[in-house]
């Protein structure tokens, strides 16, 4: 059996590095053929999984600087019952890649919106004159750099090496601790792990309803490591809430909490109970 893993392409993206990490781990755990399937954007990665064109999808879900990746959260909710199998936390290193002789010759800087935002202060300091051009991925523009010394791209050092391109500056991300959390999603539910991710909507315009939902965990001393709201896209002021909590679905305390939570919510979706895969591929 060949396992296909969708991820944001083309070659050299951080999503590909995360997918490589999972590919190597999977082959060590259960030797079998695993191939990567690059996609044009994050949405295509998840739709490919939902349509059974691939077996797994690796998508960015949260960055330590820019926060959550909205398109990933929205589609995981929309395409449920996609299930989280594991997570990968990948250190992120950005480089300025260009044939320009110096910063003054650069007229435009291209990259994925997340990468541009993660290097915002550096860009304002060193290349304030250059407009920032958003691309679908950090590596889309790389194949067009040669012969255009007035264009620069932000991508990983690994991408520069892969495409044999010069780095004008290295480690330009604003935070040295920059990292991105990726979810590995599939169709098989997981019930054993260290993190549980879920999301819910609440009955509209009932005072205190969110507090009631969260107290389900507080009373049982269950730690919530993340909570975030996203618009339902139905009506202004209506939200759904994404929550990560520490625990295992087989634990009776967690079972009791989720059962009580069901009574406070309008829609409750549990995306999975999973653990972190060690990162072993250089960014």
Secondary structure, DSSP 8 states (H G I E B T S, - for coil): -EEEEEEE-STT-HHHHHHHHHHHHHHHHS--EEEEEEESSHHHHHHHHHTTSSSEEEEEEEETTTEE-HHHHHHHHHTTT-EEEEEEEEE---EEEES-SSGGG--EEEEEHHHHHHTHHHHHHH-TTSEEEEESSSSTTGGG-TT-TTEEEEE-HHHHHHHT--EEES---S-TT-EEEEEEEESS--B-SSEEEEEEEE-TT-TTHHHHHHHHHHTTT--EEEEEEEE-SSSTT-EEEEEEEES-TTSHHHHHHHHHHHHHEEEEEEEEEEEEE---S--
